[in-house]
C-alpha cells in the first residue's frame, strides 16, 4: 500500500520559515518525480515545486528564491524548505509522487502565515 505522509505545517508569522517533510512508503521512491502543491481556500490547487529523479527542479514564480525542494532517497522523504513566508503562502500543502501513469498524494498539511 502506497502512503505519503506530510508533516511540518503550522502557524508562522510573516517573514518566518517552515520545513515540510513528506515520507513515502510502498513505492520505489528514488525513481519518482516528487513535488509539492498547495491549495488556498476558494482557489485551485497549484504546483509549488517539483524535483525529478535526476535532480532537476521547477518552481512556481511566486516562490522562487524563497522555497527549496529537496529529497533524501535513503529516507524516502521529500522536503520543502520555506523561507521569508508571506500571508499569501497560506494554504494546505500536499506532496505528490509521480512515475509514468502512477501518481500518489499525501493528505495535506496546513500552513498559515499570520501575525
N, C-alpha and C positions, 0 to 999 in steps of 0.2 A: 504494500500500500504506500502510495506516494504522499508525503507530508512536507509542507513548507510552513515553518513556524516563525513568525516575526516577533521581535522584542525590541525594547529600547525607546518606545514612544513616551510622550509625556507633555507636561506644560513647561514652557521655557519663555523667558522674556525676549523681546526683540533684541537682536544682536548676539543672542546666545547660540549654543551649539548642542547638538544631539548626535548620537551614533545609533543607527538602526542596524539590527542583525536579523538574518533570516537563515535558519538551519534547515537543511533539506535532508530527507531520508527517502529510500525507496527508488532512487534514480542514480545513474552513473553521472554524478554531478559535474565532473570535470569537462564533459563534452557538451554541456548545455550552455546556451546563451542565457544569462541571468539579467534581471532588470528590476527596477523599482518604478512603480506607478503611484499616482495619488488621485484622490477624488475629494473635492471640496463640496460642501452642501450645495445642492442645486446645480452642480456642474458635472460635466462628463469626466470620466476617468481619463487621465492624461499620463503620457510617458514622462518620466523624470530622467532616468539614466539606464543605459544598458551596457553590458560587458560581455564580450564574446569569449569563447574558449581559448582564443589566441591572444587575448588581452586588449582588443580594440574597444574603445569606449565611445559612447554617444550620450550627449546631454541636451535637454531642452534648454533653449537660450536663457530662460529666466533663472536657471540655477548655475550656469557656467561660472567658474571661478569661486563658487561658494560650496558646492557639493562635490564629493568624490565617492565613486563606486569602486569597490574592490572585492576580491574573493580570496578565500583560503580553501583550496581544493582538498587539503588534508583534513579539514574540519567540515567539509560540505557546507560552507557558510558564505553568504554574500553580505556585504556591509554597505551602508550608506552613511558617510560622514557628512553632516550638515552643519556648516558654519555661517555666521552672520545671518541668522534666521530672521525672516520678515513675517509680519502678520499674514501676508498673502500666501505663505507656505503652509498655513493651517489646513489640514486635510487628514483623511485616513490614507495611510501609506501601505501599499501592497507589494510584496515581492512576487516575482514571476520567474519561472524556469521553462525554457522552450528548446525543443530539438525536433527538427523536421515538422511532422504534423502533431507532435505532442506538446502540450502546454499546461502548466500547473500554476496554481495561485495559492498564496497564503491567505489567512483570514483577515489580515489587516491590523495595523496598529495606529492609534490616534496620535497625531502631533498637533499641538495647539501652541501658537506663538502669540503671547499676550502679556501685557504688563498688569 
